[in-house]
Amino acid sequence: MFNALAPSEVKSDDSKDSFYEELELVFDHFPKCRMKILWRDINAEMGREDIFKRIIGNESLIKNSKGNGVRIIDFATSKIVVVKSTMFPHLKHS
């Protein structure tokens, strides 16, 4: 398991590109194991678009993905992993 804090949507593309390049290096050098967990805030809004459901499921609270959401989906797709935080129904507080 490793922690990461991604740049927010308002940060520069250069900053985001650097983050995802470093994330890929760390991920690729992490020991080979059955499960890898990326834990922390990826500052991404991943939507419920049909083309992303295989990677993120159907339970996102967001309708349409934003730039960072597409970045993390692309990363997950390239590493053949899934984003679990959007796979389970969210509890609604009353």
C-alpha atoms as one frame of an Amber mdcrd trajectory, in Angstrom:
protein
   0.000   0.000   0.000   1.215   3.519  -0.694  -0.153   7.037  -0.238  -0.459
   9.745  -2.850  -1.962  13.215  -2.994  -2.677  14.277  -6.567  -2.739  17.899
  -7.696  -6.220  19.414  -7.851  -8.029  20.362 -11.079  -6.830  23.980 -10.809
  -3.124  23.062 -10.813  -1.069  23.286 -14.000  -0.996  20.444 -16.506   2.782
  20.252 -15.976   2.207  19.630 -12.277  -0.346  16.914 -13.032   1.870  15.323
 -15.687   4.777  15.195 -13.218   2.578  13.627 -10.544   1.279  10.870 -12.826
   4.757  10.154 -14.205   6.058   9.727 -10.653   3.017   7.683  -9.648   3.653
   5.337 -12.559   7.325   4.928 -11.599   6.460   4.164  -7.972   3.643   1.815
  -8.950   5.856  -0.071 -11.406   8.669  -0.463  -8.861   6.353  -1.594  -6.097
   6.890  -5.288  -5.316   4.962  -7.673  -7.530   1.998  -8.841  -5.520  -1.589
  -9.801  -6.051  -3.013  -6.573  -4.692  -1.720  -3.015  -4.748  -3.575  -0.313
  -2.883  -3.235   3.362  -3.672  -4.581   5.217  -0.675  -5.232   8.899  -0.368
  -6.869  11.745  -2.208  -6.509  11.549  -5.958  -8.454  14.831  -6.432 -10.454
  13.356  -9.278 -14.096  13.430 -10.254 -14.888  10.206 -12.063 -18.284  10.107
 -13.714 -20.768   7.400 -14.522 -20.028   7.288 -18.259 -20.666   3.828 -19.703
 -17.172   3.573 -21.189 -15.589   3.829 -17.706 -17.837   1.404 -15.784 -15.436
  -1.523 -16.162 -12.756   0.462 -14.328 -14.776   2.516 -11.831 -18.089   0.740
 -11.466 -21.518   2.323 -11.434 -21.692   4.107  -8.081 -19.941   7.424  -8.662
 -21.815  10.432  -7.348 -20.525  12.442 -10.301 -22.329  12.395 -13.653 -19.438
  13.377 -15.941 -15.699  12.873 -15.462 -13.438  15.894 -15.201  -9.814  16.108
 -16.392  -8.249  14.516 -13.300 -10.901  11.805 -13.325  -9.945  10.867 -16.855
  -6.255  10.887 -15.841  -6.775   8.385 -13.000  -9.039   6.239 -15.195  -6.328
   6.208 -17.882  -3.745   5.271 -15.245  -5.956   2.483 -13.858  -6.635   1.177
 -17.364  -2.930   1.138 -18.271  -2.071  -0.768 -15.071  -5.026  -3.154 -15.344
  -6.431  -2.119 -11.965  -9.797  -0.817 -10.809 -10.922   2.143  -8.718 -12.850
   0.618  -5.831 -14.115   3.836  -4.203 -16.727   4.163  -6.947 -17.732   0.497
  -7.051 -19.867   0.492  -3.900 -23.053   2.434  -3.088 -22.514   5.514  -0.946
 -24.366   5.871   2.324 -26.820   8.724   2.378 -26.963  10.677   5.603 -30.293
  12.048   6.735
